[in-house]
Amino acid sequence: MIVVTGATGHLGSATIDFLLRKGVPAHEIAVLARSADKAQPLAARGVEVRTGDYNDYGSLVKAFTGADKLLLVSSNDISQRSQQQANAVNAAKEAGVKHLIYTSFDRKDETDHSPIAFVAKAHLETEQAIRASGIPYTIMRNTLYADILPMFWGDQVLSTGIFIPAGQGKAAFTTRQDMAEAAAVLLTTLGHEGKEYLIAGSERYSQADAAEALSRASGKPVVYHNPTPEAFQSALTAAGVPAEAVGMVQGFAQAINQGEFEATGTDLEKLLGRKPTTLEGYLRSVYSAN
């Protein structure tokens, strides 16, 4: 039995799609979902829905029981993520999970000085908990989602350009779909225990590179503006963007500028058996006028 958490989210649901495409029988897949109603489309496909919550330890033990492989998709509740995922790891151990695969992140700076320490801390603590648990594990060191760029850039990017203080730093942007397919490969093939895989695109892009790719993808000229962090904060605050959101984007922009997501290689191409989706390919799927 394969159990997938975060099943109604983007990454979890895409992973289930790939599992079914690969021929895994639906009755051999179970999903953890907080809401049975929200997971009804999965149930309609024959997937077993197990209701539970990262904050409810007992529900996790019940949901993970019988799992040969468990894909632990990281919680989207940043403030509670560390404790929630500790619950999940402990529950996986109690339930007798035979192989745990965790969607972590790639990084260079593991200190509190990292501009993305606010998201890194829980990932690092979860990895430590997994290693200490004794459960056979695989760590997916995912780099930055290409899918997050439209949110960073805003709805008017084609007319106003890319406005973000990321300097000339480069990142190996990776699509969520490619990450999900890689997760499905790890769940359906053998020999991955005790390994960490760098899930990154094959090419590195600065925001200036991204502006050129977006220009080609959309057919409209897009320029990259590299404001100071202060000018960026002032502009977004004046536009009514909440301070928490401004701080998050600033943190990721600074991390990009420092090369935090540049990656030094990738295991993704080997796992997929093909070249990962390029940034321009992803941008065409979002912004192409055709």
C-alpha angles and dihedrals in degrees: 000000000000116000121195124192124205086036097162093049125089099262097039096047092046090051090054090051090055093046090055092045089053089058101257105154111247091233089061091059124078127181135204112226132166091215124042089197092056090049093050093107088059092047088051088059091055098260116140112244116210113188117219146125135230087235093054107072096186092054090052094053090050093047094048097046111117094019115147088180129018124194106205106200109198117255118255091217098096096184093052099028099105096054093039092054092044086057090051094050093047091047091050090054093048091047092053098243108185100206128014122198116193129197101223129155139257116246146160101197114057095171131101087255092071111114088229097045087122090070099026098061097069093046092052092047091048092051089051091050092049093051091047093049095071092229113137103252147182123204120210107205097202119193124212117313115245083210091069094062097082088056092049092048100044133223096290098053094119091058103031101031131229110317112185134121097238098124114203094316116137132219134194094231113201129193120242089232092059090048090051092049090050090051090051090052091052090049094051104039135062136240102050101111116125093012135120120210126201105224102198141134118261094238132056122222135192118206088256088056089047091053090054091048091048090050091055093043096049100032089233127108109253123186130199118234114195105197125183113262088250093053090046092052092047094049095049093043090052088051090057098253110155115255092239092056092046090051092049094052091045090053093052091044091053090047090052090049090053092050094248092144099035092104123202097234140332140244092192098091091053093048094048096040089226142062113288118248111278122234090247090051090054093046091052089056090055107032108023113124090208 
